[in-house]
Amino acid sequence: MSTFKPLGMDRREAFRSVGLLMAGISGASVSNAGRVLAATENGPVRLIANENPYGPSQSAQRAMAESLEDGWMYATAEGRILRKLIAEREGVGEDHILITAGSGELLKMAGLSFGRSGDIVAAKPTFSMLVAYARNTGATVHEVGLDQDMRHDLAAMESSVTANTSLVYVCNPNNPTGTLLPADQLRSFIDTVESRATVFVDEAYVDLLDDPKHNAMVDQVRAGKNVILARTFSKIHGMAGLRVGYAIARPDIIKRLRPLQMSFLNVMGMRAAIASYQDDAFQEYSKAKIKECLSVTQSAFDDAGLAFTPSVTNFVLFDTGGSVRDFSRAMRRKNLLVGRSYAPYQSWCRVSMGTVEQMGQFSEALWAYFRG
Ligand SMILES: Cc1ncc(COP(=O)(O)O)c(C=O)c1O
């Protein structure tokens, strides 16, 4: 970054103080559009991994640039700061928060811990990280198909809970369908199930919703229920490569998970997260851009006459009506990387939101493939 100046000792000391660090993001300019285009100029356009090319925010970039000299340090103080910020915003104690290397690390920790003490119940298809890790480490996983609206079939999942079940994984909104459960249904599901098994709600995309407060299950944690929530800086904050996520759960559950953590927090990621977490303007911008992308993409599916899921996330699952492999190969030839299919929806393909311009490119390629 051309404006970077090494920090003098005085400023560095000051930077380490909680107060200044927390105040240090004012005046953030929100747009990353120029950099987004530059970053993707040469390689294929990545519409494949539910990343967010509008991030990291300018405030996060500045925090990282100002941290270059501090790469020698363990990020213990930063971990405390971020935990405090999250706890305050979520209305829980700091002992309810565990920061992890992306939410992926947390998913694996839960898969390992709970998979050792019983069976796992999960939807199919859903985000596979917890399920796959549990299986790979010897657990039994019971998969329950989605309902006809491609949403979790909560009644069927509840019936699958047995005396052996230790954890039920609910990804809401769900990846790869992008669908959202009605919040009241999920709350009553938790009510019925939590005395028998821990309910793990993966809220990776909850910040992108119109009403995150109503849909997030943090009230269930506050009420002392047997619930784990997973959150991430990879989506709305556009920080997938920086690896910051966190759990919100009762302290006894946090204590159970913590010993399984493998990684250590990194200074860059933590300082970027602290800045971005307080950067409401960027989060609004990021959310608005993703919505604009969704609207461009869904119009393209409508124009091409293709069925698609009513996604509230930064990806859409749509029906190619044929071979997803053929479709993605054709897109690859146009320099567009798109996702794959998910059993049992073999002809459906997931596409992630890039920039608005990239979704325009995708729309043209889609039209040429299906209607050209
Ligand atoms: C539902 C869901 N949970 C968790 C993750 C993992 O994200 P990260 O490890 O980057 O926080 C993803 C990533 O795509 C996801 O879709």
The ligand as an SDF file (V2000), in Angstrom:
LIG
                    3D

 16 16  0  0  0  0  0  0  0  0999 V2000
  -22.0680  -22.2820    6.1240 C   0  0  0  0  0  0  0  0  0  0  0  0
  -20.6050  -22.0610    6.2240 C   0  0  0  0  0  0  0  0  0  0  0  0
  -20.0220  -22.2010    7.4050 N   0  0  0  0  0  0  0  0  0  0  0  0
  -18.7080  -22.0130    7.5630 C   0  0  0  0  0  0  0  0  0  0  0  0
  -17.9210  -21.6830    6.4820 C   0  0  0  0  0  0  0  0  0  0  0  0
  -16.4390  -21.5770    6.7120 C   0  0  0  0  0  0  0  0  0  0  0  0
  -16.0260  -20.2910    6.5860 O   0  0  0  0  0  0  0  0  0  0  0  0
  -14.6780  -19.7760    7.2780 P   0  0  0  0  0  0  0  0  0  0  0  0
  -13.9050  -20.9520    7.7570 O   0  0  0  0  0  0  0  0  0  0  0  0
  -13.9840  -19.0340    6.2130 O   0  0  0  0  0  0  0  0  0  0  0  0
  -15.1600  -18.9260    8.4120 O   0  0  0  0  0  0  0  0  0  0  0  0
  -18.4810  -21.5170    5.2200 C   0  0  0  0  0  0  0  0  0  0  0  0
  -17.6440  -21.1690    4.0650 C   0  0  0  0  0  0  0  0  0  0  0  0
  -18.0370  -21.1110    2.9440 O   0  0  0  0  0  0  0  0  0  0  0  0
  -19.8740  -21.7220    5.0960 C   0  0  0  0  0  0  0  0  0  0  0  0
  -20.4760  -21.6100    3.9170 O   0  0  0  0  0  0  0  0  0  0  0  0
  1  2  1  0
  2  3  1  0
  2 15  2  0
  3  4  2  0
  4  5  1  0
  5  6  1  0
  5 12  2  0
  6  7  1  0
  7  8  1  0
  8  9  2  0
  8 10  1  0
  8 11  1  0
 12 13  1  0
 12 15  1  0
 13 14  2  0
 15 16  1  0
M  END
$$$$
